[in-house]
Amino acid sequence: MSTSGQQQFRYTQTPSKVLHLRNLPWDCSDEELVELCKPFGKIVNTKCNVGANRNQAFVEFADLNQAINMVSYYASSSEPAQVRGKTVYIQYSNRNEIVNNKSPGDVPGNVLLVTIEGVEAGDVSIDVIHLVFSAFGFVQKIATFEKAAGFQALIQFSDVGTASAAREALDGRSIPKYLLPEHVNHCHLRISYSAHTDLNIKFQSHRSRDYTNPYLPVNPTAMEGVLQPVVGPDGKKKEPESNVLFASLENMQYAVTVDVLNTVFSAFGTVQKIAIFEKNGQTQALIQYPDVTIAAAAKDALEGHCIYDGGYCKLHLSYSRHTDLNVQAYSDKSRDYTVPESSLLAMQQASAVHATPPVWHNPQSGPVQSSAGYATTGTVPGQAPPAWNPNLQGGGSTFPSAPTGYPGHSYAPPAPAYATAVHPPGLSQQTNHIATGSRPFSVSQPFQPSTMPPGGVPPPGHAPYHG
């Protein structure tokens, strides 16, 4: 008995007239299965393209002895069973008949489920998909998504006949190379029928389209993805730029407020909006600039740097898909600097009547203790902060002060070793530095955020962060 024959079979199974075949081509057809098995008897049923990789099949003979003959023949043959040059492994199935010859994906319908192999989401735009499939008839709707099987799309035609024609012509084929980005070498289509009959598309975007409803709302943020990804000289995809930066902060030893972020990011241009939030136990923020150029300059300069000395509050920046943030005009977690100052002042006064000022509060702290030389109230957002005066010994914080007193502890004011405010327009330009924890960097704007003084005492206006 050949070695190859021994590897093809398992002998502990109970014989059945249904055989299980493995390692077939993923697009193996019923005709190819019948051609392989018909020398041994009458084939009454087949089921192709099953399993996670669609490379398995079942064949049902009319009689049990016919199935035994096939297994016995290839078990003793020096030539293994093959389909298109691939060795096929044969064994008895644990079923006695094939009940359902067709899976749901084989039942014809007007909606196709298309798996696009060899690409990532974004490599093939929804417009390219529409162009390829509309060659067979009017495409009503398209929805794309990512699953374990890869990048997929649901494509709805007006009738079953058109969908069937598209499937017959395109299943196993590739999208033309000239429609794909340069870094994509191949793009195979694997197509089956979907159980859906009418897709529910809620809005037009780079992930979904309804070509039957011209009045469907458009999601401007989602439509950004219509453009093909930009590829750099090294062949890698470049991150799509945006006027909104996504900031993730690590090593949060000290609190970072809206005013702190405004101080840091306004060194590169006007900050329009800021939103701070917590996700998965990490502090994150969105910072909106009026244009992409300013956002790109801020990202390049601040990425990997720390707001405070010692590696505290380290910034990791990327571009957001948002283009216009919808935030509360004035709160402790968000700020809209495009709202007129009079409106902000009215909101601030109203909040002062009904609640405490919107400053960060440490639940472990005691009553606020005002130290000499420190301002206990912040400037009104939207107004230019007062000029930094070295004679004030580090006083005049431009953001609301947080608690500095703790039960059972007494801290003296820190040494005046740092500046705490952004220079307002009119002062002389000078080169300033932000603490990096390892490497300083210079910015052309007059920006000098706080650094942590010796002894671990937080800067004026900040309390230690207890995560």
Summary of the structure (lengths in Angstrom):
residues: 467
radius of gyration: 33.2
end to end distance: 69.0
largest distance: 102.6
contacts: 1389
relative contact order: 0.09
helix: 21%
strand: 24%
